Amino acid sequence: MSKKRGLSLEEKREQMLQIFYESQDFYLLKELEKLGPKKGVISQSVKDVVQSLVDDDLVLKDKIGTSVYFWSLPSCAGNQLRNTYNKLESDLSNSKKRYVELVEHRDNLKRGREDSEERESALEELKAVELHHKKLKEELAAYADSDPAAVEAMKDAIDVAHSAANRWTVVFNYISTSKRAT
């Protein structure tokens, strides 16, 4: 009784890719399910393994009529790696350019903001003005109840509440008199 360990997903992927690279042919899923066990990949997992290869663009898939064909050529993998490398290189160069631009922008913003007596006094004055503004806002909030617009709004609300109370009083009287009549 030997305990033979199955292949990991990565090993299965490599074995399935070997099938494609060795023959450089087109396959149906049924054919791959027959070839998979010869490479150590059980036929039940062939579909999942091939789909993962398709998802990673290592195997190409095309539906022709009612059949779905899978293929992968060694040159395709090389081209894909070159394209990925070129894309990463361009991303890196763009990032470096952006970094240089941001450093220059930061340096430009720092100019004129050096610590000086004039700047310190301007900052202190700004803090004083902000504090005064905050106090005025608090004072304004304290007098908000006496605001003519707020008082007018309260009067309007009182009128609406009064008319609603009268309306419900009439309805209540109507209901109570109609109950007595029956």
Order of alpha helices (4+ residues) and beta strands (2+ residues): alpha-beta-alpha-alpha-beta-beta-alpha-alpha-alpha
